[in-house]
Amino acid sequence: MAMLEDDAEYAQMLLDVSEVSKKPKNWNRGRIHRALNPGSLIRVKGPTSIIYPASFAASVNAFSSVTDDSTFSRDVEKIVNAMYGEHLTLRVYPCGQNEWDYQFSGVISDHGNYLAGEKAVLFSRLGADPQEWTTLATISRIPERDTISPTVRFERVMATLQEAVADGEVNRQVLERMIQETSRAMEGFGFSEAPTWPAISVIPLAVYRSVQASKITPELQQGD
């Protein structure tokens, strides 16, 4: 990855967006969206969260074992598994964690469970708060600003359901359009990992941080 980063930077194929993405107006006005192209390689440094939602669901489930009612924990586990599965989620907040909408969002897929041991101890190692990390990623998707509310979009989908399947035949064009619109509605409701405007979806390639050597300071040697 170090070689890829060096070579891509030399070939001017790597764009560092750390500074320009710190400005909320670049997100609100769509400036950063117009500057980026799907598939292109970027580097961004900022407050970063790497979360393993399945671990949270397991913790809630374990806690419920000492209570009389486990309904809540089962519901939490179902929701988390449906929305996140066994994947790690990556969130980079260039404008700060309080500006949650302005983020680079990605999924670290692990179908082969190669990271099983690492995921289990992720929270104990990194904690809950975002930390300053650098992410190397490719742009996966740049969502468009959606002027239609997810509720309205979903109602339109339900209205076309009978049109998709009529007289014992399936209209593929209508069915596929209905699937697309349903997916957009689920994004708007927050039921899928796909980000909504102004967030940008990325495919993480590497996540790292700068390391400085620890040292003994004069105050540690004081006798008081």
PyMOL commands that set and color helices and strands:
alter all, ss='L'
color gray80, all
select helices_A, chain A and resi 2-10+20-22+24-28+31-35+53-64+71-84+116-120+122-126+150-159+161-164+172-189+218-221
alter helices_A, ss='H'
color red, helices_A
select strands_A, chain A and resi 14-16+41-51+88-92+104-108+131-141+165-166+169-170+200-208
alter strands_A, ss='S'
color yellow, strands_A
deselect
rebuild
show_as cartoon
